Amino acid sequence: MALIRGRINPMNVLGLRRLKHIPPHFAKMTSRNIEKIDLIDSWIYTRLDGRYCIKKSYILDSNKKLTETVEIGMEDPKELSMLGLGCPFLQ
């Protein structure tokens, strides 16, 4: 259960939930909304349960320009789907 439902996640207490890098087995998505990283992090922290990582990254767009993006990785692919469907801060 998530923090918004009144249950504390033990990984939050121990500081093990948010990772600094995305492991290869995590499900990943990218977003171009780099201004709202803190809001996305807060949404994940309060509404989801699994381990996650949010980091800035760079990709080449269709015009071969380097573009700054946000890469989000979640350990549970179901939670990544919930993030994509429910988070109002993603584009």
C-alpha positions as CSV (number, residue, x, y, z in Angstrom):
1,M,0.0,0.0,0.0
2,A,1.2,3.5,-0.8
3,L,1.9,6.3,1.7
4,I,-1.3,8.2,0.5
5,R,-3.3,5.2,1.9
6,G,-1.8,5.6,5.3
7,R,0.8,2.8,5.3
8,I,4.5,3.6,5.6
9,N,6.8,1.8,3.2
10,P,9.9,0.2,4.9
11,M,12.1,1.0,1.9
12,N,11.3,4.7,2.4
13,V,12.4,4.6,6.0
14,L,15.6,2.8,5.2
15,G,16.4,5.1,2.1
16,L,16.4,2.1,-0.3
17,R,13.5,3.0,-2.5
18,R,14.9,5.7,-4.9
19,L,18.0,4.6,-6.7
20,K,20.7,6.7,-8.4
21,H,20.9,4.6,-11.6
22,I,18.4,2.4,-13.5
23,P,19.3,-1.3,-13.3
24,P,18.8,-3.3,-16.6
25,H,15.8,-5.2,-15.3
26,F,13.7,-2.1,-14.6
27,A,10.9,-1.0,-16.9
28,K,11.7,2.4,-18.4
29,M,10.0,5.4,-19.9
30,T,11.1,8.8,-21.0
31,S,9.5,12.2,-20.7
32,R,10.4,15.6,-22.1
33,N,8.9,17.4,-19.1
34,I,12.2,18.2,-17.2
35,E,10.8,21.1,-15.3
36,K,8.5,19.0,-13.1
37,I,10.9,16.3,-11.9
38,D,10.3,17.1,-8.3
39,L,6.5,16.8,-8.8
40,I,6.8,13.5,-10.6
41,D,9.1,12.2,-7.8
42,S,6.6,13.3,-5.1
43,W,3.7,11.6,-7.0
44,I,5.6,8.3,-7.2
45,Y,6.8,8.5,-3.6
46,T,3.2,9.0,-2.2
47,R,1.2,6.8,-4.6
48,L,3.4,3.8,-5.6
49,D,5.3,1.2,-3.6
50,G,8.2,-0.2,-5.6
51,R,11.8,0.9,-6.1
52,Y,12.3,3.6,-8.8
53,C,14.8,5.9,-10.4
54,I,14.4,9.3,-12.0
55,K,17.3,10.8,-13.8
56,K,18.1,13.4,-16.5
57,S,19.3,11.9,-19.8
58,Y,19.9,13.0,-23.4
59,I,18.5,11.6,-26.6
60,L,18.7,12.4,-30.3
61,D,15.4,13.7,-31.8
62,S,14.3,13.2,-35.4
63,N,16.3,16.3,-36.4
64,K,19.5,14.8,-34.9
65,K,19.5,17.4,-32.2
66,L,20.5,16.5,-28.6
67,T,17.5,16.9,-26.3
68,E,17.4,16.7,-22.6
69,T,14.8,14.3,-21.2
70,V,13.8,12.6,-18.0
71,E,14.3,8.9,-17.8
72,I,12.1,7.0,-15.3
73,G,12.7,3.4,-14.3
74,M,10.4,1.3,-12.1
75,E,11.1,-2.2,-10.8
76,D,7.4,-3.2,-11.3
77,P,6.1,-2.7,-14.9
78,K,2.6,-2.4,-13.5
79,E,3.6,0.6,-11.5
80,L,5.1,2.2,-14.6
81,S,1.7,1.7,-16.3
82,M,0.1,3.4,-13.3
83,L,2.5,6.3,-13.5
84,G,1.8,6.7,-17.2
85,L,-1.9,6.7,-16.7
86,G,-2.3,8.5,-13.5
87,C,0.4,11.1,-13.2
88,P,-0.8,14.5,-14.4
89,F,2.8,15.9,-14.6
90,L,3.9,13.7,-17.6
91,Q,3.5,14.9,-21.2
